[in-house]
């Protein structure tokens, strides 16, 4: 394969890459998409950053604008439905992330876990109703479902607007 063909392949792949999330002004893509962008970057100096040369002549890249992360970890969550409300534990809080990872063991490191409660308003939009806590036993037995990436991407801005972490002062216990 010639360099021109390789470049054409990289440009075609790069055109189809869509970041799955943006947080704090940073775009997030999967590891596979980041590899394509980095290859394109290394070939001709366009893509995710600026190319510079090290003292020994090797290529160094700076100014990355795209960050790679596993989407399954980025959108990690567990939820359950109670009536018309959805109770969600998000992996975006340090406590939530660790509890979700430990759920299969049948116990978690804390007895109360931060939980976001969502509902649909009259216009059909998803809104954050309140933030509360659930017990360890309730979390392990009832929070067995997982939202897909697209649904979680819609909910994350609502969680971020409330604040990523619940402080001890705001916990209703």
Number of C-alpha atoms within 10 A of each C-alpha: 6 7 9 9 10 14 16 13 13 18 15 11 14 18 9 9 15 12 16 16 21 14 10 5 9 13 16 22 22 19 14 13 20 21 13 18 24 21 19 22 18 18 16 11 16 14 21 20 18 16 18 13 10 10 8 6 8 8 13 13 16 10 9 13 13 21 17 15 16 12 15 11 11 18 23 20 24 24 20 19 14 10 7 9 14 18 25 25 26 26 20 19 18 13 19 21 18 15 27 22 13 14 19 11 10 11 14 20 12 11 14 19 22 21 23 20 20 20 17 14 11 7 6 8 9 15 14 19 15 12 18 17 19 17 13 18 15 12 27 20 11 14 19 14 12 16 16 12 17 11 11 16 16 12 19 17 14 16 18 12 9 14 11 16 15 18 9 8 7 10 13 8 8
